[in-house]
Amino acid sequence: MLSRIKSAARILIKGEQHKKNRNPIPSITKEEIAEIKQFFPREKFFILGHARSGTTLLMRLARLHSEVHCNYQAHFFTRKPLLKSLVDSSEIEEWLTRKSNRWNQAKDLSPLVLRTTADFMMEREAIKENKNIVGDKSPSSNIHAQAVRDMHAIYPDAKIIYIVRNGRDVLISERFRNFVEESKFLTQEDKRIISDLKTDSAAFTNGSRSIFTESFICNIAKRWADDVNEIDSEAKKLYKKNYLSLRYEDLLENPFDAMSKLWEFLGTKKVEKSLEKKIKAEMKSNPDEQWQAERNEGIASFLPKGQAGNWNRLFTEKDKSIFKEIAGDVLVKWKYEKDLNW
């Protein structure tokens, strides 16, 4: 009795105390998935890939199929604050697990809240498009394997597609996007390179000048290698047969074959031959190239967009050496090189 009186007095004086950290957010259960599919029955998929790896092109092609809708950059699991931030506090946990709340069936409702939110965002568009398979594409450049773990906790029944592009071309594409955008992260050295590139671009294609700083190569090469290694490993482990990886270069070389495999993986009923013509038409369009030209034509015109192998004419010997040390083994693993002698 005395303890209760003291506790009541503390609450009156200081207010009710809340714990600082919530318990781990539970994973969704099979029973909860079956329950939620009564309301959101469409099959879900997620396209991942390091930035500048062809995720946007893959999204545009995927939704050409009459059964498939895909949109982009929800970043449910790939960029902070993340979907789980909706319930990631002790106050929200207390509300969703409160014993007096007769709606929660004595469970933490957090995974259902997260799943419902994402399902609604995706299915509201799929309904309008009259499509029964729906997904999101969001680049996975920063969070890597954790994105797959967070995704599996809420969508263990989804399908995951991971697109990989030659890390050397990723490096170049990232560099020119920063140049075109005049990124706020550009250093004085970066700005000197841009100025020299506009004045004499030939010096940057004959191996005498690099478009990179050493720190830029190290940063992007490591991020690319980490992303490719971690996403592929974790997705294979958690999603098994519901995981599909493909190379951007193979998509460019045989787009209909690559997309047929992808649509079959997603569970479409049929892949019409007429889709081949639609794919070719879609691939002729490059909204990103148009946007970059409008933003900064002088820099954008220097680099052919979306092509494979741009690195061959722009890497200096030093660039090759730095990239090889950081991510050379990943190039070999994904068959971009036979060995490190390039």
C-alpha positions as CSV (number, residue, x, y, z in Angstrom):
1,M,0.0,0.0,0.0
2,L,2.8,2.4,1.0
3,S,4.6,1.6,-2.3
4,R,1.4,2.5,-4.3
5,I,1.0,5.7,-2.4
6,K,4.6,6.7,-3.2
7,S,4.2,5.8,-6.8
8,A,1.0,7.9,-7.1
9,A,2.7,10.8,-5.4
10,R,5.6,10.7,-7.9
11,I,3.2,10.7,-10.8
12,L,1.3,13.7,-9.3
13,I,4.5,15.6,-8.8
14,K,6.6,14.6,-11.9
15,G,4.0,13.2,-14.2
16,E,4.0,9.6,-15.6
17,Q,7.4,8.3,-16.5
18,H,8.0,6.6,-19.8
19,K,10.8,4.3,-20.6
20,K,13.4,5.8,-23.0
21,N,13.6,2.9,-25.4
22,R,11.0,0.7,-26.8
23,N,11.3,-3.0,-27.0
24,P,12.3,-4.5,-30.4
25,I,9.5,-4.2,-33.0
26,P,8.2,-7.7,-33.5
27,S,8.1,-9.4,-36.9
28,I,4.8,-9.9,-38.6
29,T,3.4,-13.5,-38.1
30,K,1.9,-15.8,-40.7
31,E,-1.5,-15.4,-39.1
32,E,-1.2,-11.6,-39.3
33,I,-0.2,-11.8,-43.0
34,A,-3.2,-14.0,-43.8
35,E,-5.4,-11.6,-41.9
36,I,-4.1,-8.5,-43.6
37,K,-4.4,-10.0,-47.1
38,Q,-8.1,-10.0,-46.6
39,F,-7.9,-6.3,-47.0
40,F,-4.8,-5.9,-49.2
41,P,-4.6,-9.0,-51.4
42,R,-2.2,-7.9,-54.1
43,E,1.2,-9.6,-54.4
44,K,4.1,-7.2,-53.4
45,F,7.7,-6.8,-54.7
46,F,10.6,-4.5,-54.1
47,I,13.3,-3.4,-56.5
48,L,16.6,-2.6,-54.8
49,G,20.0,-1.5,-56.2
50,H,22.8,0.9,-55.6
51,A,22.1,4.4,-57.0
52,R,22.8,4.9,-60.7
53,S,22.5,1.1,-61.3
54,G,19.4,1.1,-63.5
55,T,16.7,0.8,-60.9
56,T,14.5,3.5,-62.6
57,L,14.8,1.9,-66.0
58,L,13.9,-1.5,-64.5
59,M,10.8,0.1,-62.8
60,R,9.7,1.7,-66.0
61,L,10.0,-1.6,-67.9
62,A,8.4,-3.7,-65.1
63,R,5.1,-1.8,-65.2
64,L,4.7,-2.2,-69.0
65,H,3.1,-5.6,-68.1
66,S,-0.7,-5.5,-67.8
67,E,-0.6,-7.2,-64.4
68,V,2.3,-5.2,-62.8
69,H,2.4,-1.7,-61.3
70,C,5.5,-0.2,-59.8
71,N,6.3,3.3,-58.5
72,Y,9.4,4.6,-56.8
73,Q,11.2,6.2,-53.9
74,A,8.9,5.2,-51.1
75,H,12.1,4.3,-49.2
76,F,10.1,2.1,-46.8
77,F,13.3,0.3,-45.8
78,T,16.2,2.1,-47.6
79,R,16.5,5.7,-46.4
80,K,15.9,7.2,-43.0
81,P,13.5,7.9,-41.2
82,L,12.2,4.5,-42.6
83,L,8.8,3.0,-42.3
84,K,9.5,1.6,-38.8
85,S,9.9,5.2,-37.4
86,L,6.1,5.3,-37.3
87,V,6.1,3.0,-34.3
88,D,9.7,3.3,-33.1
89,S,9.1,5.0,-29.8
90,S,8.2,4.0,-26.2
91,E,5.1,6.1,-26.3
92,I,3.8,4.4,-29.4
93,E,4.6,1.0,-28.1
94,E,2.8,1.8,-24.9
95,W,-0.3,2.8,-26.9
96,L,-0.2,-0.2,-29.2
97,T,0.3,-2.8,-26.4
98,R,-1.8,-1.2,-23.7
99,K,-3.7,-3.9,-21.7
100,S,-6.8,-1.8,-21.6
101,N,-6.9,-1.6,-25.4
102,R,-9.2,-4.4,-26.3
103,W,-8.5,-4.1,-30.0
104,N,-4.9,-5.3,-29.8
105,Q,-5.7,-8.9,-28.6
106,A,-2.9,-8.6,-26.1
107,K,-0.3,-8.2,-28.8
108,D,1.9,-5.4,-30.1
109,L,0.1,-4.0,-33.2
110,S,3.2,-2.4,-34.6
111,P,3.9,-4.8,-37.5
112,L,0.3,-4.6,-38.6
113,V,0.4,-0.8,-38.5
114,L,3.6,-0.8,-40.6
115,R,2.3,-3.4,-43.1
116,T,-1.0,-1.7,-43.5
117,T,0.6,1.7,-44.1
118,A,2.9,0.4,-46.9
119,D,0.2,-1.9,-48.4
120,F,-2.3,1.0,-48.6
121,M,0.3,3.3,-50.3
122,M,1.0,0.7,-53.0
123,E,-2.4,-0.8,-53.5
124,R,-4.3,2.5,-53.9
125,E,-2.4,3.1,-57.1
126,A,-2.6,-0.5,-58.3
127,I,-6.4,-0.4,-57.9
128,K,-6.5,2.6,-60.2
129,E,-4.3,0.9,-62.7
130,N,-6.3,-2.4,-62.4
131,K,-3.2,-4.4,-61.7
132,N,-2.8,-7.2,-59.2
133,I,1.0,-7.2,-58.6
134,V,2.5,-4.0,-57.2
135,G,5.9,-2.9,-56.0
136,D,8.2,-0.1,-55.1
137,K,11.8,0.6,-56.3
138,S,14.0,2.5,-53.9
139,P,17.9,2.5,-54.2
140,S,19.6,0.8,-51.4
141,S,22.9,2.8,-51.4
142,N,23.2,3.5,-47.7
143,I,21.6,1.0,-45.4
144,H,22.5,-2.2,-47.3
145,A,21.7,-5.5,-45.5
146,Q,19.7,-3.9,-42.8
147,A,17.2,-2.9,-45.4
148,V,16.6,-6.5,-46.3
149,R,16.2,-7.5,-42.6
150,D,13.7,-4.7,-42.0
151,M,11.8,-5.6,-45.1
152,H,11.7,-9.3,-44.2
153,A,10.3,-8.5,-40.8
154,I,7.2,-6.9,-42.4
155,Y,7.2,-8.5,-45.9
156,P,8.5,-12.0,-45.6
157,D,6.1,-13.0,-48.3
158,A,7.2,-10.4,-50.8
159,K,9.6,-10.9,-53.8
160,I,12.9,-9.0,-54.0
161,I,14.7,-7.9,-57.2
162,Y,18.2,-6.6,-57.0
163,I,19.9,-5.0,-60.0
164,V,23.7,-4.7,-60.2
165,R,25.7,-2.4,-62.5
166,N,29.4,-2.4,-63.1
167,G,30.7,-0.4,-60.1
168,R,33.1,1.6,-62.3
169,D,30.2,2.9,-64.4
170,V,28.2,3.6,-61.2
171,L,31.1,5.7,-60.1
172,I,31.2,7.7,-63.2
173,S,27.4,8.2,-63.3
174,E,27.4,9.3,-59.7
175,R,30.2,11.8,-60.4
176,F,28.5,13.4,-63.3
177,R,25.1,13.6,-61.5
178,N,26.9,15.6,-58.8
179,F,28.6,17.8,-61.4
180,V,25.3,18.4,-63.2
181,E,23.4,19.2,-60.0
182,E,26.2,21.3,-58.8
183,S,25.9,19.4,-55.5
184,K,26.4,21.3,-52.3
185,F,29.0,18.6,-51.3
186,L,31.4,19.6,-54.1
187,T,34.8,20.6,-52.8
188,Q,37.1,23.3,-54.3
189,E,39.0,20.6,-56.0
190,D,35.8,19.2,-57.5
191,K,34.9,22.7,-58.8
192,R,38.4,23.0,-60.4
193,I,37.8,19.7,-62.2
194,I,34.5,20.9,-63.5
195,S,36.0,24.1,-64.8
196,D,38.9,22.3,-66.5
197,L,36.4,19.8,-68.0
198,K,34.5,22.5,-69.6
199,T,37.7,24.1,-71.0
200,D,39.5,21.1,-72.2
201,S,37.6,17.8,-72.1
202,A,40.2,15.9,-74.2
203,A,42.6,15.8,-71.2
204,F,40.0,13.7,-69.3
205,T,39.7,11.1,-72.0
206,N,43.3,10.3,-72.8
207,G,44.3,9.1,-69.4
208,S,46.2,12.2,-68.3
209,R,43.5,13.8,-66.1
210,S,41.0,12.2,-63.7
211,I,37.5,13.4,-63.2
212,F,37.7,12.0,-59.6
213,T,39.3,12.9,-56.4
214,E,40.8,10.0,-54.5
215,S,38.3,10.4,-51.7
216,F,35.4,10.2,-54.1
217,I,36.5,7.0,-55.6
218,C,37.1,5.5,-52.1
219,N,33.7,6.5,-50.8
220,I,31.6,5.4,-53.8
221,A,33.6,2.2,-54.5
222,K,33.2,1.1,-50.9
223,R,29.5,1.9,-50.7
224,W,28.9,0.0,-54.0
225,A,30.9,-3.0,-52.9
226,D,29.2,-3.1,-49.5
227,D,25.8,-2.8,-51.0
228,V,26.3,-5.5,-53.6
229,N,27.9,-7.9,-51.1
230,E,25.4,-7.3,-48.3
231,I,22.2,-7.1,-50.2
232,D,22.9,-10.2,-52.3
233,S,24.0,-12.3,-49.3
234,E,21.1,-11.3,-47.0
235,A,18.4,-11.6,-49.7
236,K,19.6,-15.1,-50.6
237,K,19.5,-16.1,-47.0
238,L,16.1,-14.6,-46.1
239,Y,14.2,-14.7,-49.3
240,K,15.7,-17.8,-51.1
241,K,13.5,-18.6,-54.2
242,N,11.7,-15.2,-53.8
243,Y,14.9,-13.4,-54.6
244,L,16.1,-12.5,-58.1
245,S,19.3,-10.7,-59.1
246,L,20.2,-9.4,-62.5
247,R,22.9,-7.3,-64.1
248,Y,22.1,-3.9,-65.7
249,E,24.4,-4.8,-68.7
250,D,22.4,-8.0,-69.4
251,L,19.2,-6.0,-69.3
252,L,20.6,-3.7,-72.0
253,E,21.9,-6.5,-74.1
254,N,18.8,-8.8,-74.0
255,P,15.9,-6.7,-72.6
256,F,13.0,-8.9,-73.5
257,D,14.7,-12.0,-72.2
258,A,15.6,-10.3,-68.9
259,M,12.1,-8.8,-68.5
260,S,10.4,-12.1,-69.4
261,K,12.3,-13.8,-66.6
262,L,11.5,-11.0,-64.2
263,W,7.7,-11.1,-65.0
264,E,7.6,-14.9,-64.7
265,F,9.4,-14.5,-61.3
266,L,6.7,-12.1,-60.2
267,G,4.0,-14.6,-61.1
268,T,2.3,-13.0,-64.1
269,K,0.0,-15.3,-66.0
270,K,1.5,-14.7,-69.4
271,V,4.3,-12.7,-71.1
272,E,3.0,-11.5,-74.4
273,K,5.4,-11.2,-77.4
274,S,4.0,-7.8,-78.1
275,L,5.7,-6.5,-74.9
276,E,9.0,-6.7,-76.8
277,K,8.0,-3.8,-79.0
278,K,6.9,-1.8,-75.9
279,I,10.2,-2.5,-74.2
280,K,12.2,-1.2,-77.1
281,A,10.2,1.9,-77.3
282,E,10.5,2.6,-73.5
283,M,14.3,2.0,-73.7
284,K,14.7,4.7,-76.3
285,S,13.4,7.2,-73.8
286,N,15.8,8.6,-71.2
287,P,14.1,11.1,-68.9
288,D,17.2,11.4,-66.7
289,E,19.3,12.3,-69.7
290,Q,16.8,15.0,-70.7
291,W,16.7,16.3,-67.2
292,Q,20.5,16.5,-66.9
293,A,20.7,18.3,-70.3
294,E,18.2,20.9,-69.2
295,R,20.1,21.3,-65.9
296,N,23.6,21.6,-67.3
297,E,24.1,20.9,-71.0
298,G,27.8,21.7,-71.0
299,I,28.6,18.9,-68.5
300,A,25.8,16.5,-69.3
301,S,26.8,16.2,-73.0
302,F,30.2,14.9,-72.1
303,L,28.9,11.5,-70.9
304,P,26.6,9.2,-72.9
305,K,23.9,8.3,-70.5
306,G,22.9,4.8,-69.6
307,Q,25.6,3.1,-71.6
308,A,27.8,0.3,-70.4
309,G,31.6,0.7,-70.4
310,N,31.9,4.5,-70.1
311,W,34.7,3.8,-67.5
312,N,37.0,2.5,-70.2
313,R,37.6,6.0,-71.7
314,L,37.6,7.9,-68.4
315,F,39.5,5.9,-65.8
316,T,43.2,6.8,-65.4
317,E,45.6,4.1,-64.3
318,K,45.5,5.5,-60.8
319,D,41.7,5.4,-60.8
320,K,41.9,1.7,-61.8
321,S,44.4,1.0,-59.0
322,I,42.3,2.6,-56.3
323,F,39.0,1.0,-57.4
324,K,40.7,-2.4,-57.8
325,E,42.0,-2.3,-54.3
326,I,38.6,-1.5,-52.8
327,A,36.1,-3.4,-55.0
328,G,38.1,-5.4,-57.5
329,D,37.0,-8.7,-56.0
330,V,33.3,-7.8,-56.4
331,L,33.8,-7.1,-60.1
332,V,35.2,-10.6,-60.5
333,K,32.4,-12.1,-58.4
334,W,29.8,-10.6,-60.8
335,K,31.8,-11.5,-63.9
336,Y,32.7,-8.0,-64.9
337,E,36.3,-9.2,-64.9
338,K,38.0,-12.6,-65.0
339,D,40.6,-11.5,-62.5
340,L,42.3,-8.4,-61.2
341,N,44.6,-7.9,-64.3
342,W,42.7,-5.1,-65.9
